[in-house]
């Protein structure tokens, strides 16, 4: 079908109109390809056919590549070039040519019959340029800030490298210190062993051991007798219930009566005659005293003996001895002599110990100080404590060093703070955004949270998991998305999670929050870290478009 505006164009100046019509929909760089031969023919652009020049844009598709119909909808594989003077030129699919609709990409209306679509390119172009200029300004400012972030990352790298070096030195010193303290602890330990052996010779300790032995023996004998009594009780019980009273055997009767009295039982004949005396099972002691009743003189009852004797026999007498020693020495406090070791060089320590022992021995002999106050055991525990403190300090420094080392690796790692380290500045920075009844928090590279404004529990929305794994690490696209995962589980739903969509902006800020699905949140945010210098990293937005 011939485009109606082509028919309308016929009465116009034929040559001018014909020339213009033949170039309708042709991109400026291809204009030279649309000229007829001397014999007024034309070749399809793929060279497959030669046609009369009149066949170009005649609304009939002749060429396989659709090149003979750049300005009509006749060839389905063809594209129409909208010049859009004053804005940006753009291709549209040929199927949209002459469909009576005004295309956004064809603001000059050249794809429709004249008068159908007004030419709006001037105003659209102006608005577009104003917007682009504003964005460019933001990008320029943002990229300047970004370069300060990069400089910060380099500084941080240097600072951390220095820190690692100095921590390494500190570790060497601390390791030597730990070795020295271990040596002292081992030596004082062996000294304290000897002192302990000496203390164990004390009459008090020896007597305690004897008491313990005596108690153990008594317990063993007591148990033997208790067993024997139980067995005798069983024998006499059988005799009591099984003997024949008709035989009138006085010896048997006496034994039964005697047992009944001892055990506090009613006479068996009364029970058999149907008397109302109850059969007591519990055997009481001779005087009718009940087991478990406390003794007046403070002695232990049978129950206490059964329950607590075992504990007493399990006493750690060595520890008791040391506690006793500590207790006895406590009021006198530490003598300067016992603190002096911490000020002495290691090489002098053994000599000092010998000298100290001799001095103490003499002081004791002369009665100037009470005997056995050397406190070698507490000296040993002090040495152990010093060793433990130094060891844990060493471990703390080692931990600090390895953390600094792992941060150094992350600074310029594409999967962490970016190839240029541009995100390091934001490490652990927290941004907030208020929406509805919550304040939404985003602590970069750590955790996202949902905090209720009017009280209630804060929910974790997830911890930092990764950048946009669908893009190539290091590309701008890669840093346009961040995932925070495995937050607090939603009631009857998934674990809470966040996707942050980043764009270039002059400030680090969260600009919107939405809960797209239950417990799946989307933040939008801006950061200068994403502002590349204008021109750099342009991924060809203008594909198919061209500003004129
Ligand atoms: C809380 C908030 C909401 C969420 C519901 C799900 O109220 O975390 O965002 O939708 O729990 O039960």
Boltz pocket constraint, residues with backbone or C-beta under 6 A from the ligand:
constraints:
  - pocket:
      binder: B
      contacts: [[A, 450], [A, 459], [A, 490], [A, 491], [A, 515], [A, 518], [A, 519]]
      max_distance: 6.0
